Amino acid sequence: MLIAAMGILAAPATVATSRSIESEIRRVEARQEATWNAHDSVAYAALFAADADVVNLLGWH
C-alpha cells in the first residue's frame, strides 16, 4: 500500500516534468519554424547537435 501511495504522490511531479519537456519541445519547434521562414541557415543549423542525423518524411538523410 505504501508503494501505491508513493506512486500517487509522485504523479504530479511526473506531469509537471512532462509539461516542461513538452514546453521546451514547442519552443524549439517555434525557433525552427522562425529560422526556416527567415531563411537563416546558420540559426537553423544551430538548433541541431553537431552529430545529428536528420531524416525527412521520405526517409532521406
All heavy atoms as TSV, in Angstrom:
chain	resi	resn	atom	element	x	y	z
A	1	MET	N	N	0.820	-1.173	0.000
A	1	MET	CA	C	0.000	0.000	0.000
A	1	MET	C	C	0.880	1.259	0.000
A	1	MET	O	O	0.557	2.230	-0.635
A	1	MET	CB	C	-0.919	-0.009	1.208
A	1	MET	CG	C	-1.737	1.230	1.258
A	1	MET	SD	S	-3.486	1.128	1.292
A	1	MET	CE	C	-3.985	0.556	2.819
A	2	LEU	N	N	1.987	1.195	0.689
A	2	LEU	CA	C	2.903	2.332	0.732
A	2	LEU	C	C	3.440	2.639	-0.664
A	2	LEU	O	O	3.533	3.799	-1.053
A	2	LEU	CB	C	4.056	2.047	1.696
A	2	LEU	CG	C	5.106	3.144	1.814
A	2	LEU	CD1	C	4.450	4.437	2.290
A	2	LEU	CD2	C	6.199	2.727	2.755
A	3	ILE	N	N	3.739	1.603	-1.419
A	3	ILE	CA	C	4.254	1.799	-2.773
A	3	ILE	C	C	3.193	2.480	-3.641
A	3	ILE	O	O	3.496	3.401	-4.398
A	3	ILE	CB	C	4.705	0.467	-3.402
A	3	ILE	CG1	C	5.920	-0.054	-2.634
A	3	ILE	CG2	C	5.028	0.638	-4.885
A	3	ILE	CD1	C	6.347	-1.429	-3.031
A	4	ALA	N	N	1.947	2.076	-3.509
A	4	ALA	CA	C	0.864	2.689	-4.273
A	4	ALA	C	C	0.722	4.162	-3.897
A	4	ALA	O	O	0.545	5.025	-4.756
A	4	ALA	CB	C	-0.446	1.948	-4.037
A	5	ALA	N	N	0.820	4.472	-2.626
A	5	ALA	CA	C	0.710	5.860	-2.172
A	5	ALA	C	C	1.870	6.686	-2.716
A	5	ALA	O	O	1.690	7.839	-3.113
A	5	ALA	CB	C	0.686	5.922	-0.644
A	6	MET	N	N	3.049	6.121	-2.755
A	6	MET	CA	C	4.209	6.833	-3.282
A	6	MET	C	C	4.014	7.137	-4.765
A	6	MET	O	O	4.394	8.194	-5.239
A	6	MET	CB	C	5.483	6.030	-3.052
A	6	MET	CG	C	5.902	5.983	-1.596
A	6	MET	SD	S	7.270	4.858	-1.275
A	6	MET	CE	C	8.502	5.423	-2.406
A	7	GLY	N	N	3.424	6.200	-5.485
A	7	GLY	CA	C	3.156	6.404	-6.907
A	7	GLY	C	C	2.192	7.542	-7.146
A	7	GLY	O	O	2.361	8.345	-8.057
A	8	ILE	N	N	1.181	7.645	-6.308
A	8	ILE	CA	C	0.200	8.721	-6.437
A	8	ILE	C	C	0.856	10.063	-6.118
A	8	ILE	O	O	0.622	11.059	-6.790
A	8	ILE	CB	C	-1.013	8.458	-5.519
A	8	ILE	CG1	C	-1.802	7.263	-6.049
A	8	ILE	CG2	C	-1.906	9.694	-5.416
A	8	ILE	CD1	C	-2.875	6.762	-5.113
A	9	LEU	N	N	1.674	10.096	-5.091
A	9	LEU	CA	C	2.337	11.338	-4.712
A	9	LEU	C	C	3.350	11.779	-5.763
A	9	LEU	O	O	3.586	12.962	-5.944
A	9	LEU	CB	C	3.018	11.186	-3.349
A	9	LEU	CG	C	2.068	10.984	-2.168
A	9	LEU	CD1	C	2.868	10.700	-0.904
A	9	LEU	CD2	C	1.163	12.179	-1.973
A	10	ALA	N	N	3.946	10.843	-6.456
A	10	ALA	CA	C	4.958	11.163	-7.458
A	10	ALA	C	C	4.342	11.606	-8.777
A	10	ALA	O	O	4.992	12.256	-9.570
A	10	ALA	CB	C	5.867	9.961	-7.691
A	11	ALA	N	N	3.083	11.289	-9.008
A	11	ALA	CA	C	2.436	11.589	-10.284
A	11	ALA	C	C	2.467	13.070	-10.650
A	11	ALA	O	O	2.788	13.406	-11.780
A	11	ALA	CB	C	1.011	11.043	-10.296
A	12	PRO	N	N	2.139	14.003	-9.736
A	12	PRO	CA	C	2.176	15.415	-10.132
A	12	PRO	C	C	3.561	15.872	-10.603
A	12	PRO	O	O	3.663	16.664	-11.527
A	12	PRO	CB	C	1.760	16.151	-8.859
A	12	PRO	CG	C	0.934	15.163	-8.115
A	12	PRO	CD	C	1.588	13.829	-8.413
A	13	ALA	N	N	4.613	15.380	-10.001
A	13	ALA	CA	C	5.962	15.745	-10.446
A	13	ALA	C	C	6.211	15.239	-11.854
A	13	ALA	O	O	6.826	15.917	-12.668
A	13	ALA	CB	C	7.002	15.194	-9.469
A	14	THR	N	N	5.723	14.043	-12.144
A	14	THR	CA	C	5.890	13.474	-13.476
A	14	THR	C	C	5.116	14.293	-14.497
A	14	THR	O	O	5.618	14.571	-15.579
A	14	THR	CB	C	5.415	12.013	-13.494
A	14	THR	OG1	O	6.158	11.291	-12.517
A	14	THR	CG2	C	5.611	11.378	-14.850
A	15	VAL	N	N	3.914	14.696	-14.154
A	15	VAL	CA	C	3.105	15.518	-15.061
A	15	VAL	C	C	3.784	16.858	-15.278
A	15	VAL	O	O	3.873	17.344	-16.405
A	15	VAL	CB	C	1.674	15.705	-14.501
A	15	VAL	CG1	C	0.907	16.738	-15.305
A	15	VAL	CG2	C	0.940	14.380	-14.496
A	16	ALA	N	N	4.293	17.469	-14.215
A	16	ALA	CA	C	4.985	18.755	-14.342
A	16	ALA	C	C	6.217	18.614	-15.215
A	16	ALA	O	O	6.489	19.472	-16.062
A	16	ALA	CB	C	5.357	19.286	-12.962
A	17	THR	N	N	6.966	17.542	-15.024
A	17	THR	CA	C	8.156	17.306	-15.840
A	17	THR	C	C	7.765	17.100	-17.294
A	17	THR	O	O	8.393	17.654	-18.197
A	17	THR	CB	C	8.930	16.079	-15.324
A	17	THR	OG1	O	9.305	16.329	-13.971
A	17	THR	CG2	C	10.155	15.802	-16.155
A	18	SER	N	N	6.717	16.339	-17.519
A	18	SER	CA	C	6.242	16.082	-18.872
A	18	SER	C	C	5.815	17.380	-19.547
A	18	SER	O	O	6.126	17.619	-20.709
A	18	SER	CB	C	5.078	15.103	-18.827
A	18	SER	OG	O	4.603	14.841	-20.118
A	19	ARG	N	N	5.126	18.242	-18.807
A	19	ARG	CA	C	4.705	19.534	-19.369
A	19	ARG	C	C	5.906	20.416	-19.664
A	19	ARG	O	O	5.928	21.137	-20.658
A	19	ARG	CB	C	3.747	20.229	-18.407
A	19	ARG	CG	C	2.389	19.586	-18.390
A	19	ARG	CD	C	1.423	20.353	-17.544
A	19	ARG	NE	N	0.140	19.676	-17.526
A	19	ARG	CZ	C	-0.690	19.700	-16.521
A	19	ARG	NH1	N	-0.387	20.372	-15.417
A	19	ARG	NH2	N	-1.836	19.073	-16.581
A	20	SER	N	N	6.910	20.366	-18.801
A	20	SER	CA	C	8.116	21.157	-19.009
A	20	SER	C	C	8.838	20.692	-20.270
A	20	SER	O	O	9.305	21.523	-21.062
A	20	SER	CB	C	9.030	21.028	-17.794
A	20	SER	OG	O	10.242	21.670	-18.029
A	21	ILE	N	N	8.929	19.398	-20.455
A	21	ILE	CA	C	9.585	18.844	-21.645
A	21	ILE	C	C	8.795	19.224	-22.893
A	21	ILE	O	O	9.365	19.664	-23.892
A	21	ILE	CB	C	9.733	17.308	-21.526
A	21	ILE	CG1	C	10.740	16.978	-20.430
A	21	ILE	CG2	C	10.135	16.698	-22.862
A	21	ILE	CD1	C	10.771	15.510	-20.055
A	22	GLU	N	N	7.471	19.094	-22.831
A	22	GLU	CA	C	6.640	19.453	-23.977
A	22	GLU	C	C	6.784	20.939	-24.305
A	22	GLU	O	O	6.877	21.322	-25.473
A	22	GLU	CB	C	5.173	19.136	-23.708
A	22	GLU	CG	C	4.279	19.488	-24.879
A	22	GLU	CD	C	2.821	19.146	-24.660
A	22	GLU	OE1	O	2.486	18.466	-23.678
A	22	GLU	OE2	O	2.009	19.589	-25.496
A	23	SER	N	N	6.843	21.771	-23.289
A	23	SER	CA	C	7.004	23.203	-23.481
A	23	SER	C	C	8.326	23.520	-24.187
A	23	SER	O	O	8.374	24.348	-25.103
A	23	SER	CB	C	6.942	23.909	-22.132
A	23	SER	OG	O	7.152	25.273	-22.280
A	24	GLU	N	N	9.392	22.855	-23.775
A	24	GLU	CA	C	10.701	23.075	-24.408
A	24	GLU	C	C	10.689	22.592	-25.855
A	24	GLU	O	O	11.246	23.251	-26.739
A	24	GLU	CB	C	11.808	22.377	-23.623
A	24	GLU	CG	C	13.190	22.601	-24.194
A	24	GLU	CD	C	13.593	24.074	-24.286
A	24	GLU	OE1	O	13.098	24.901	-23.513
A	24	GLU	OE2	O	14.431	24.389	-25.165
A	25	ILE	N	N	10.042	21.466	-26.116
A	25	ILE	CA	C	9.940	20.952	-27.494
A	25	ILE	C	C	9.207	21.963	-28.366
A	25	ILE	O	O	9.616	22.257	-29.485
A	25	ILE	CB	C	9.248	19.578	-27.524
A	25	ILE	CG1	C	10.160	18.528	-26.910
A	25	ILE	CG2	C	8.845	19.199	-28.958
A	25	ILE	CD1	C	9.488	17.192	-26.655
A	26	ARG	N	N	8.128	22.520	-27.836
A	26	ARG	CA	C	7.362	23.517	-28.592
A	26	ARG	C	C	8.180	24.783	-28.854
A	26	ARG	O	O	8.079	25.386	-29.921
A	26	ARG	CB	C	6.059	23.844	-27.887
A	26	ARG	CG	C	5.082	22.682	-27.927
A	26	ARG	CD	C	3.727	23.054	-27.348
A	26	ARG	NE	N	2.859	21.906	-27.303
A	26	ARG	CZ	C	2.156	21.432	-28.329
A	26	ARG	NH1	N	2.256	22.022	-29.502
A	26	ARG	NH2	N	1.375	20.379	-28.183
A	27	ARG	N	N	9.019	25.188	-27.886
A	27	ARG	CA	C	9.881	26.353	-28.086
A	27	ARG	C	C	10.904	26.089	-29.196
A	27	ARG	O	O	11.149	26.946	-30.044
A	27	ARG	CB	C	10.597	26.731	-26.781
A	27	ARG	CG	C	9.732	27.546	-25.847
A	27	ARG	CD	C	10.559	28.165	-24.737
A	27	ARG	NE	N	11.083	27.179	-23.805
A	27	ARG	CZ	C	10.462	26.751	-22.714
A	27	ARG	NH1	N	9.267	27.221	-22.419
A	27	ARG	NH2	N	11.012	25.860	-21.927
A	28	VAL	N	N	11.496	24.909	-29.194
A	28	VAL	CA	C	12.466	24.555	-30.242
A	28	VAL	C	C	11.768	24.503	-31.592
A	28	VAL	O	O	12.291	24.999	-32.599
A	28	VAL	CB	C	13.173	23.220	-29.931
A	28	VAL	CG1	C	13.981	22.735	-31.123
A	28	VAL	CG2	C	14.042	23.351	-28.700
A	29	GLU	N	N	10.582	23.926	-31.618
A	29	GLU	CA	C	9.815	23.845	-32.857
A	29	GLU	C	C	9.497	25.247	-33.393
A	29	GLU	O	O	9.610	25.496	-34.600
A	29	GLU	CB	C	8.526	23.067	-32.613
A	29	GLU	CG	C	7.712	22.823	-33.849
A	29	GLU	CD	C	6.462	22.018	-33.548
A	29	GLU	OE1	O	5.801	22.275	-32.513
A	29	GLU	OE2	O	6.138	21.124	-34.340
A	30	ALA	N	N	9.135	26.167	-32.514
A	30	ALA	CA	C	8.844	27.545	-32.930
A	30	ALA	C	C	10.104	28.226	-33.470
A	30	ALA	O	O	10.051	28.947	-34.476
A	30	ALA	CB	C	8.267	28.340	-31.767
A	31	ARG	N	N	11.237	27.991	-32.813
A	31	ARG	CA	C	12.508	28.574	-33.302
A	31	ARG	C	C	12.875	27.969	-34.643
A	31	ARG	O	O	13.386	28.664	-35.534
A	31	ARG	CB	C	13.628	28.345	-32.289
A	31	ARG	CG	C	13.510	29.250	-31.083
A	31	ARG	CD	C	14.684	29.088	-30.180
A	31	ARG	NE	N	14.691	27.714	-29.669
A	31	ARG	CZ	C	15.165	27.339	-28.503
A	31	ARG	NH1	N	15.740	28.193	-27.707
A	31	ARG	NH2	N	15.107	26.093	-28.112
A	32	GLN	N	N	12.632	26.683	-34.806
A	32	GLN	CA	C	12.930	26.019	-36.082
A	32	GLN	C	C	12.085	26.651	-37.195
A	32	GLN	O	O	12.609	26.976	-38.261
A	32	GLN	CB	C	12.649	24.522	-35.976
A	32	GLN	CG	C	13.009	23.758	-37.214
A	32	GLN	CD	C	12.724	22.277	-37.094
A	32	GLN	OE1	O	11.831	21.867	-36.344
A	32	GLN	NE2	N	13.456	21.484	-37.816
A	33	GLU	N	N	10.814	26.831	-36.926
A	33	GLU	CA	C	9.928	27.446	-37.924
A	33	GLU	C	C	10.372	28.875	-38.251
A	33	GLU	O	O	10.437	29.261	-39.426
A	33	GLU	CB	C	8.493	27.458	-37.410
A	33	GLU	CG	C	7.510	28.111	-38.366
A	33	GLU	CD	C	6.102	28.158	-37.814
A	33	GLU	OE1	O	5.873	27.808	-36.643
A	33	GLU	OE2	O	5.216	28.590	-38.585
A	34	ALA	N	N	10.692	29.641	-37.209
A	34	ALA	CA	C	11.091	31.039	-37.416
A	34	ALA	C	C	12.386	31.149	-38.224
A	34	ALA	O	O	12.484	31.972	-39.144
A	34	ALA	CB	C	11.249	31.741	-36.072
A	35	THR	N	N	13.364	30.334	-37.898
A	35	THR	CA	C	14.639	30.407	-38.622
A	35	THR	C	C	14.485	29.906	-40.058
A	35	THR	O	O	15.105	30.439	-40.973
A	35	THR	CB	C	15.758	29.631	-37.899
A	35	THR	OG1	O	15.369	28.264	-37.736
A	35	THR	CG2	C	16.054	30.245	-36.543
A	36	TRP	N	N	13.657	28.884	-40.250
A	36	TRP	CA	C	13.402	28.370	-41.605
A	36	TRP	C	C	12.738	29.455	-42.447
A	36	TRP	O	O	13.165	29.728	-43.572
A	36	TRP	CB	C	12.506	27.131	-41.529
A	36	TRP	CG	C	12.169	26.559	-42.865
A	36	TRP	CD1	C	11.072	26.850	-43.637
A	36	TRP	CD2	C	12.929	25.603	-43.610
A	36	TRP	NE1	N	11.094	26.123	-44.798
A	36	TRP	CE2	C	12.236	25.346	-44.809
A	36	TRP	CE3	C	14.123	24.931	-43.370
A	36	TRP	CZ2	C	12.694	24.458	-45.757
A	36	TRP	CZ3	C	14.572	24.033	-44.332
A	36	TRP	CH2	C	13.866	23.804	-45.510
A	37	ASN	N	N	11.703	30.079	-41.898
A	37	ASN	CA	C	10.970	31.109	-42.636
A	37	ASN	C	C	11.806	32.360	-42.870
A	37	ASN	O	O	11.570	33.090	-43.831
A	37	ASN	CB	C	9.674	31.467	-41.919
A	37	ASN	CG	C	8.662	30.336	-42.007
A	37	ASN	OD1	O	8.690	29.536	-42.930
A	37	ASN	ND2	N	7.769	30.262	-41.036
A	38	ALA	N	N	12.789	32.601	-42.008
A	38	ALA	CA	C	13.680	33.745	-42.177
A	38	ALA	C	C	14.846	33.432	-43.113
A	38	ALA	O	O	15.677	34.293	-43.370
A	38	ALA	CB	C	14.219	34.189	-40.820
A	39	HIS	N	N	14.898	32.196	-43.598
A	39	HIS	CA	C	15.993	31.747	-44.466
A	39	HIS	C	C	17.349	31.929	-43.790
A	39	HIS	O	O	18.340	32.250	-44.445
A	39	HIS	CB	C	15.961	32.461	-45.818
A	39	HIS	CG	C	14.641	32.367	-46.503
A	39	HIS	ND1	N	14.247	31.237	-47.184
A	39	HIS	CD2	C	13.606	33.246	-46.591
A	39	HIS	CE1	C	13.030	31.414	-47.675
A	39	HIS	NE2	N	12.613	32.628	-47.327
A	40	ASP	N	N	17.367	31.691	-42.468
A	40	ASP	CA	C	18.590	31.847	-41.670
A	40	ASP	C	C	19.186	30.462	-41.418
A	40	ASP	O	O	18.927	29.826	-40.405
A	40	ASP	CB	C	18.255	32.544	-40.350
A	40	ASP	CG	C	19.477	32.902	-39.545
A	40	ASP	OD1	O	20.572	32.372	-39.831
A	40	ASP	OD2	O	19.335	33.708	-38.605
A	41	SER	N	N	19.994	30.003	-42.350
A	41	SER	CA	C	20.534	28.647	-42.272
A	41	SER	C	C	21.477	28.459	-41.081
A	41	SER	O	O	21.545	27.373	-40.510
A	41	SER	CB	C	21.242	28.264	-43.570
A	41	SER	OG	O	22.308	29.157	-43.825
A	42	VAL	N	N	22.184	29.509	-40.701
A	42	VAL	CA	C	23.103	29.405	-39.563
A	42	VAL	C	C	22.325	29.190	-38.270
A	42	VAL	O	O	22.642	28.303	-37.472
A	42	VAL	CB	C	24.013	30.651	-39.471
A	42	VAL	CG1	C	24.850	30.629	-38.213
A	42	VAL	CG2	C	24.891	30.746	-40.710
A	43	ALA	N	N	21.263	29.991	-38.052
A	43	ALA	CA	C	20.448	29.841	-36.847
A	43	ALA	C	C	19.699	28.510	-36.860
A	43	ALA	O	O	19.552	27.862	-35.828
A	43	ALA	CB	C	19.466	31.001	-36.727
A	44	TYR	N	N	19.239	28.092	-38.043
A	44	TYR	CA	C	18.540	26.812	-38.160
A	44	TYR	C	C	19.477	25.660	-37.796
A	44	TYR	O	O	19.115	24.786	-37.028
A	44	TYR	CB	C	18.017	26.638	-39.590
A	44	TYR	CG	C	17.144	25.422	-39.782
A	44	TYR	CD1	C	15.806	25.448	-39.448
A	44	TYR	CD2	C	17.664	24.244	-40.320
A	44	TYR	CE1	C	14.992	24.334	-39.628
A	44	TYR	CE2	C	16.863	23.131	-40.508
A	44	TYR	CZ	C	15.534	23.183	-40.153
A	44	TYR	OH	O	14.739	22.075	-40.332
A	45	ALA	N	N	20.678	25.689	-38.327
A	45	ALA	CA	C	21.645	24.627	-38.047
A	45	ALA	C	C	22.045	24.600	-36.579
A	45	ALA	O	O	22.325	23.527	-36.029
A	45	ALA	CB	C	22.881	24.804	-38.922
A	46	ALA	N	N	22.035	25.754	-35.928
A	46	ALA	CA	C	22.408	25.824	-34.510
A	46	ALA	C	C	21.414	25.083	-33.612
A	46	ALA	O	O	21.737	24.759	-32.469
A	46	ALA	CB	C	22.518	27.279	-34.071
A	47	LEU	N	N	20.238	24.775	-34.116
A	47	LEU	CA	C	19.234	24.037	-33.337
A	47	LEU	C	C	19.553	22.546	-33.247
A	47	LEU	O	O	18.924	21.831	-32.475
A	47	LEU	CB	C	17.843	24.230	-33.950
A	47	LEU	CG	C	17.313	25.667	-33.938
A	47	LEU	CD1	C	16.041	25.761	-34.761
A	47	LEU	CD2	C	17.088	26.134	-32.512
A	48	PHE	N	N	20.522	22.086	-34.020
A	48	PHE	CA	C	20.860	20.666	-34.071
A	48	PHE	C	C	22.208	20.400	-33.414
A	48	PHE	O	O	23.088	21.250	-33.419
A	48	PHE	CB	C	20.919	20.184	-35.537
A	48	PHE	CG	C	19.590	20.256	-36.237
A	48	PHE	CD1	C	19.190	21.414	-36.881
A	48	PHE	CD2	C	18.740	19.169	-36.225
A	48	PHE	CE1	C	17.963	21.490	-37.517
A	48	PHE	CE2	C	17.504	19.225	-36.862
A	48	PHE	CZ	C	17.121	20.393	-37.509
A	49	ALA	N	N	22.362	19.200	-32.895
A	49	ALA	CA	C	23.655	18.763	-32.350
A	49	ALA	C	C	24.625	18.587	-33.513
A	49	ALA	O	O	24.216	18.327	-34.655
A	49	ALA	CB	C	23.495	17.448	-31.599
A	50	ALA	N	N	25.901	18.714	-33.225
A	50	ALA	CA	C	26.927	18.588	-34.268
A	50	ALA	C	C	26.888	17.231	-34.959
A	50	ALA	O	O	27.193	17.114	-36.143
A	50	ALA	CB	C	28.304	18.837	-33.673
A	51	ASP	N	N	26.481	16.209	-34.241
A	51	ASP	CA	C	26.451	14.861	-34.815
A	51	ASP	C	C	25.028	14.389	-35.130
A	51	ASP	O	O	24.757	13.199	-35.198
A	51	ASP	CB	C	27.151	13.867	-33.884
A	51	ASP	CG	C	26.467	13.757	-32.530
A	51	ASP	OD1	O	25.599	14.593	-32.220
A	51	ASP	OD2	O	26.810	12.830	-31.783
A	52	ALA	N	N	24.114	15.328	-35.346
A	52	ALA	CA	C	22.718	14.981	-35.624
A	52	ALA	C	C	22.594	14.256	-36.962
A	52	ALA	O	O	23.350	14.508	-37.899
A	52	ALA	CB	C	21.866	16.240	-35.648
A	53	ASP	N	N	21.644	13.369	-37.040
A	53	ASP	CA	C	21.318	12.674	-38.269
A	53	ASP	C	C	19.864	13.013	-38.573
A	53	ASP	O	O	18.946	12.492	-37.944
A	53	ASP	CB	C	21.501	11.162	-38.105
A	53	ASP	CG	C	21.355	10.402	-39.405
A	53	ASP	OD1	O	21.361	11.029	-40.479
A	53	ASP	OD2	O	21.212	9.169	-39.341
A	54	VAL	N	N	19.642	13.915	-39.500
A	54	VAL	CA	C	18.299	14.389	-39.825
A	54	VAL	C	C	17.708	13.518	-40.920
A	54	VAL	O	O	18.349	13.270	-41.938
A	54	VAL	CB	C	18.348	15.866	-40.268
A	54	VAL	CG1	C	16.950	16.375	-40.625
A	54	VAL	CG2	C	18.972	16.730	-39.184
A	55	VAL	N	N	16.489	13.070	-40.688
A	55	VAL	CA	C	15.773	12.242	-41.674
A	55	VAL	C	C	14.459	12.941	-41.999
A	55	VAL	O	O	13.709	13.306	-41.103
A	55	VAL	CB	C	15.490	10.830	-41.094
A	55	VAL	CG1	C	14.742	9.981	-42.122
A	55	VAL	CG2	C	16.782	10.164	-40.660
A	56	ASN	N	N	14.179	13.137	-43.298
A	56	ASN	CA	C	12.951	13.809	-43.670
A	56	ASN	C	C	11.792	12.819	-43.777
A	56	ASN	O	O	11.941	11.623	-43.501
A	56	ASN	CB	C	13.142	14.624	-44.958
A	56	ASN	CG	C	13.300	13.741	-46.183
A	56	ASN	OD1	O	13.091	12.544	-46.157
A	56	ASN	ND2	N	13.674	14.366	-47.294
A	57	LEU	N	N	10.627	13.329	-44.196
A	57	LEU	CA	C	9.436	12.485	-44.280
A	57	LEU	C	C	9.574	11.339	-45.269
A	57	LEU	O	O	8.902	10.319	-45.153
A	57	LEU	CB	C	8.209	13.332	-44.640
A	57	LEU	CG	C	7.780	14.335	-43.587
A	57	LEU	CD1	C	6.702	15.259	-44.134
A	57	LEU	CD2	C	7.306	13.620	-42.334
A	58	LEU	N	N	10.439	11.504	-46.255
A	58	LEU	CA	C	10.640	10.469	-47.263
A	58	LEU	C	C	11.708	9.449	-46.847
A	58	LEU	O	O	11.977	8.493	-47.560
A	58	LEU	CB	C	11.019	11.093	-48.595
A	58	LEU	CG	C	9.967	12.033	-49.199
A	58	LEU	CD1	C	10.508	12.675	-50.481
A	58	LEU	CD2	C	8.661	11.293	-49.480
A	59	GLY	N	N	12.324	9.686	-45.694
A	59	GLY	CA	C	13.347	8.781	-45.213
A	59	GLY	C	C	14.741	9.127	-45.689
A	59	GLY	O	O	15.683	8.367	-45.469
A	60	TRP	N	N	14.889	10.254	-46.353
A	60	TRP	CA	C	16.216	10.677	-46.821
A	60	TRP	C	C	16.988	11.258	-45.663
A	60	TRP	O	O	16.469	11.988	-44.840
A	60	TRP	CB	C	16.112	11.734	-47.911
A	60	TRP	CG	C	15.383	11.312	-49.151
A	60	TRP	CD1	C	14.996	10.063	-49.507
A	60	TRP	CD2	C	14.919	12.183	-50.175
A	60	TRP	NE1	N	14.345	10.080	-50.702
A	60	TRP	CE2	C	14.276	11.370	-51.133
A	60	TRP	CE3	C	14.997	13.534	-50.379
A	60	TRP	CZ2	C	13.703	11.905	-52.300
A	60	TRP	CZ3	C	14.432	14.066	-51.522
A	60	TRP	CH2	C	13.809	13.243	-52.471
A	61	HIS	N	N	18.278	10.959	-45.610
A	61	HIS	CA	C	19.137	11.578	-44.596
A	61	HIS	C	C	20.500	11.845	-45.143
A	61	HIS	O	O	20.832	11.568	-46.231
A	61	HIS	CB	C	19.230	10.743	-43.319
A	61	HIS	CG	C	19.680	9.334	-43.531
A	61	HIS	ND1	N	20.986	8.950	-43.443
A	61	HIS	CD2	C	18.960	8.220	-43.827
A	61	HIS	CE1	C	21.056	7.633	-43.655
A	61	HIS	NE2	N	19.859	7.188	-43.889
